[in-house]
Amino acid sequence: MSSCTVEIPAAYKGLFLPTRYKVYYGGRGGGKSWAFATALLIQGMQRPLRVLCAREYQNSIADSVHKLLCDVIERCGWSGFYTITKDRITGRNNSEFIFSGLHHNVQEIKSKEGIDRCWVEEAHNVSAESWAVLLPTIRKDGSEIWISFNPQRVDDPTYDFVLHPRPDSIVEQVNYDRNPFFPAALEAERRYMLEVDPEGYRHVWLGECVTMTDALIFKNKFEVRAFETPRDARFYFGADWGFSRDPSVLVRCFILADTLYIDQEAYGVQVDIDDLARKPGDAGRSMFDEIPESRRWPIYADSARPETISYVAQRGFNIAPAEKWTGSIEDGIAYLRSFRRIVIHERCKHTAHEFGSYSYKIDPRTEEILPRIVDKDNHCIDALRYALSRLIRGGDPVAQMLDAFGGR
């Protein structure tokens, strides 16, 4: 068996480490598919492996990575080890590559036993239902799930592997600039698109999610930039509580004329309650103290956690539950959209990300925009609604009096 020298870009060294999840995403030209195929074939020669190559839709073997694997075998001179048939690839050591679609194949997927590696290609198309079936199916000791995709929308179920990495996972963004074998022909295309379509370039070549769609709730309503906060600003503070992987958030904003400014955020995942707020003089600095003047101004928080509100209040913060009512989310969105402009300071990275992705649901079959909001990655926006809840509700005499006297 003759073979060539195989070089895999350094960005993919994690493919050879023993981890449960290997998530590689990014734009065009990153070499993800070639690297995955090569690494799996190498590992399949090192010891017997059963490899499931899956994607959401596979009407025929032509829709799979079967041909790509065959091309790598031919290119690397491994045809003496691997036997190729029309729907399967097997190795001399009993390694086996099988191919399957996930959509509408629930029972077939559940019947897959003894899978050592599962490669999900073009994973941005995979539905939440398919993931719910697939993940517990790959349950052999030491089994791994390899995920490769070019991101589409931030609310795609697969993008959750990027936003909230699972334990025992490798998550890598690999674009053209991390591929030492990036071809000259693609370089010309990349430069051309950068010149004529900068917004599309960020999605196609830099692997950023498509954001400026009609489904975005705050499309064309906000901007992210640095600005100076006036010394006499009347601040509004809002807090949202984290649970499990959800973050705890505190935001600060103020209003000038018809513009809402968001100038500070504190954001943390799995923050212990002791680290949320401390009594004055206690050792260490609490998350709430990361924002200047948070002890001087009223804070309105998610009322679903009264025990947390009580804890923070006992540590010297002027905090109270925000009022909720039927339709309060929709009313809050309408109020935020009523500003001529929303300006987010560039240091408030999580808030900026949420404003760029907060969207209405889209029917996956018809692509129609539905009158339902995606309840995901909206913690800073929820905190902002709580901060302004009394103004959203239509005004409150006490709040109006506080406004008149600068909130002091």
C-alpha positions, -999 to 999 in steps of 0.1 A, spaced: 0 0 0 15 33 -11 7 64 8 15 101 8 26 124 36 -6 136 53 -7 171 68 -36 183 88 -37 220 98 -27 227 134 -62 242 140 -75 207 140 -51 191 164 -81 187 188 -95 160 166 -69 136 180 -76 144 216 -101 122 236 -131 145 241 -168 138 238 -177 167 216 -156 182 188 -173 213 174 -156 231 144 -174 259 128 -165 289 106 -166 304 71 -157 291 37 -122 278 30 -114 266 65 -109 230 54 -132 215 79 -146 187 58 -112 176 45 -97 177 80 -126 157 95 -125 131 68 -87 127 70 -86 125 108 -114 99 109 -97 77 82 -64 79 101 -81 69 134 -99 41 116 -66 26 105 -51 29 140 -78 7 156 -113 -7 146 -139 21 147 -175 22 137 -181 57 123 -216 71 116 -215 99 91 -248 118 95 -265 149 83 -301 162 86 -312 153 51 -298 124 30 -320 112 2 -292 92 -14 -256 83 -7 -247 111 -31 -259 136 -4 -234 122 21 -197 126 27 -191 92 11 -175 107 -20 -153 130 1 -140 101 21 -133 82 -11 -114 111 -25 -92 113 6 -86 76 5 -75 79 -32 -54 110 -26 -36 96 4 -30 62 -11 -51 42 14 -70 22 -11 -51 -9 0 -65 -6 35 -101 6 28 -126 -12 7 -152 11 -9 -188 0 -18 -216 21 -30 -230 28 5 -202 18 29 -165 19 35 -147 -8 55 -111 -13 67 -90 -44 69 -92 -42 107 -130 -41 105 -133 -3 108 -166 7 92 -181 40 79 -218 41 75 -241 69 63 -275 81 74 -299 111 73 -314 122 106 -347 137 95 -377 113 97 -353 84 106 -359 83 143 -361 45 146 -332 39 123 -310 62 143 -321 47 176 -311 13 163 -275 23 157 -254 4 182 -217 5 190 -209 39 173 -174 51 182 -175 83 162 -204 102 149 -196 129 123 -225 154 117 -217 173 86 -235 205 75 -247 205 111 -264 240 109 -294 222 93 -299 197 122 -331 203 141 -336 202 178 -356 171 175 -328 153 156 -303 163 182 -326 150 210 -326 116 193 -290 114 182 -270 125 213 -283 98 237 -279 72 209 -242 77 207 -236 61 241 -207 37 238 -179 43 263 -153 66 248 -176 75 219 -173 110 203 -195 134 184 -178 154 157 -197 185 145 -187 206 115 -208 235 101 -209 270 86 -231 290 109 -264 304 96 -286 319 124 -277 323 160 -310 306 170 -302 274 151 -301 245 175 -266 235 165 -252 270 173 -260 262 209 -229 240 210 -209 273 204 -229 296 227 -230 270 255 -202 245 251 -209 211 267 -186 197 293 -157 177 278 -158 195 245 -135 213 220 -151 243 203 -130 259 175 -138 286 150 -117 279 119 -118 303 90 -97 306 58 -68 323 77 -62 292 98 -59 269 67 -23 269 54 -36 251 23 -61 278 14 -60 279 -24 -52 309 -45 -84 307 -65 -105 311 -33 -83 339 -22 -93 359 -53 -130 352 -45 -125 362 -9 -109 396 -18 -136 403 -43 -165 397 -19 -148 418 8 -148 447 -17 -183 444 -31 -203 429 -2 -187 435 33 -217 424 52 -221 391 33 -183 386 36 -186 384 74 -210 356 71 -195 337 41 -158 340 50 -156 349 87 -183 324 98 -205 349 115 -242 342 118 -267 359 95 -282 387 116 -297 414 95 -329 396 86 -365 407 87 -370 384 117 -347 405 139 -367 425 164 -342 453 167 -331 455 131 -318 489 122 -328 502 157 -294 501 175 -258 509 171 -227 499 191 -200 525 198 -181 543 225 -197 574 242 -193 595 273 -219 591 300 -232 625 313 -224 631 350 -260 640 357 -275 610 340 -306 594 356 -297 557 356 -320 527 354 -307 494 366 -322 459 358 -311 424 369 -319 390 355 -310 358 374 -290 329 361 -298 292 365 -275 264 354 -260 276 321 -280 308 320 -261 339 330 -268 364 358 -269 399 344 -270 435 357 -274 463 332 -274 501 335 -290 525 311 -301 561 308 -324 582 284 -315 614 266 -343 629 246 -355 601 223 -324 579 226 -318 550 250 -281 545 260 -268 513 276 -235 520 291 -227 492 316 -232 455 320 -221 428 345 -224 393 332 -215 359 346 -224 323 342 -228 300 373 -221 329 396 -224 318 433 -250 338 452 -222 350 475 -204 365 445 -235 383 433 -235 408 462 -216 413 493 -220 436 523 -199 467 524 -166 459 539 -167 422 531 -136 408 514 -138 406 476 -158 425 450 -192 414 440 -206 411 405 -231 439 412 -203 462 424 -187 459 389 -211 486 377 -205 521 392 -232 535 414 -252 503 416 -257 508 453 -271 543 449 -299 537 424 -330 515 424 -326 481 408 -355 462 394 -351 425 390 -368 393 378 -395 386 403 -392 349 398 -364 347 423 -377 365 455 -351 348 477 -323 362 455 -338 396 456 -340 394 494 -304 382 496 -291 411 475 -312 437 494 -297 425 527 -263 434 513 -272 470 509 -286 472 474 -318 491 467 -335 462 448 -371 453 442 -390 429 420 -400 442 386 -438 441 379 -449 415 353 -482 414 336 -499 397 307 -481 408 276 -452 425 295 -426 410 271 -444 424 241 -450 457 258 -414 459 267 -402 453 232 -427 479 218 -413 504 244 -377 497 234 -385 500 197 -403 533 204 -369 550 209 -355 567 178 -322 550 185 -307 526 210 -270 531 216 -250 503 232 -215 511 245 -189 489 229 -178 474 263 -213 459 267 -205 430 244 -232 406 256 -259 432 253 -247 441 218 -248 404 208 -283 399 221 -296 430 202 -281 416 171 -297 382 174 -330 387 193 -356 376 168 -391 362 160 -394 325 152 -393 314 116 -413 285 103 -386 260 91 -409 247 63 -422 280 48 -395 305 61 -424 327 73 -418 350 102 -441 339 131 -455 363 158 -436 344 185 -403 355 201 -374 331 203 -368 327 241 -331 324 239 -300 346 246 -322 374 259 -309 379 294 -295 414 290 -326 424 271 -348 410 299 -327 429 325 -332 460 304 -370 455 304 -370 451 342 -349 483 345 -375 503 326 -406 483 337 -422 513 355 -419 534 324 -431 506 302 -462 501 324 -472 537 317 -456 557 345 -457 556 382 -460 587 405 -430 577 427 -409 569 396 -418 603 381 -409 620 414 -375 602 414 -369 612 378 -376 649 388 -351 647 416 -325 627 397 -333 594 414 -317 604 447 
